[in-house]
């Protein structure tokens, strides 16, 4: 980084985004006033929304863009990079409350299957809010972020029931964007049955009468 940013400048009138080099930006100190803004470098943009009290003390948030490509996750080959990586620093810095972050969707591309992920020895799903112009999520730490596309459906495998009560079991796995258990349903012969989700074993279980 070509310049060092102060971490305790209390001036609320400071210019929202400060260029540090050709590939980095800094957001001004914030603590009790809240802040929402966007920074742009060429065709790269990021929006951050910080409410009052989301950080423990006045601080700078640095956004550093990866120079060329987004890394692949060997454990989730179905994830296809759709943006460069944005490194929010100081990396892994804990926040008092989650902050909003939004990356722009690729021009002319469908936003179906796009989501915001963070990197921690592999890509982790953070959110896929497409109600705005880009793809947004809430994050609890300053992390490395990127947009990735997951067009691969979950894998469903029926398993034999156990115990004296008859039941129907389906193991559902998705190494990409993951599963939302609230959206899981089960039907038998076209009729819905009541089922419960076991997150530890990745099983959707319906107890049959």
C-alpha positions, 0 to 999 in steps of 0.5 A: 500500500502506498500510503498509511491511513490513520485509524483514529481521525475523528473528522466526520467531514473527511472524504468518504473514499480515499485512494491509497493506490491503484488497487485499494480504497479506504473507508473513513473512521466510524463508530457512533454516526453510521455510514453508507457509501460506495467506492469505485475503481474502474469497473470495480465497485463495492457498497458498505452499510455500517450502522451506528455502533456496528464497530467497537471503535473508530477505524478505517476499513480498507478494500483491496481488490485481487489483481487478476483472478478469484481462487477456486475451492477444490471442495466445492467445484460447482462454484464458478467465480463471477467477480474478483476478490475484494479483501476487507481489512484489517482481515478477520477483524470482529465487528460488534454487529453485522454490516451490509456489503454489496458487490455489483453483478456482472454486466448483462449476466443473469443474477440467478445462482449468484451469491456473496461468499467469504473465504476461510480455507474455502468459500462460505455462503454469506447471502444472496439478496438481489433486491438491489442493483447487485448481490448483498449480504450481512457479514460479521467480520472483515473478510475476503469476499467474492461473487460466485455462481452455483447452478448445480442442484443439491444431491438427494439420496433416499435412505432406509428407515430405522427403528420400529416407526416407519419413516422416510429419509432423504440425505441432502447435500450441497457443497456450493451455496448450501441449503435453507432448511426452511425451504425443504419439503417432502411429499409421498405419492404426491401428498405433502408429509410432515418432515424434520431436518437433522442438520448434523446428519443432513437428513430430512426425516418424515415419520409415517403413521 
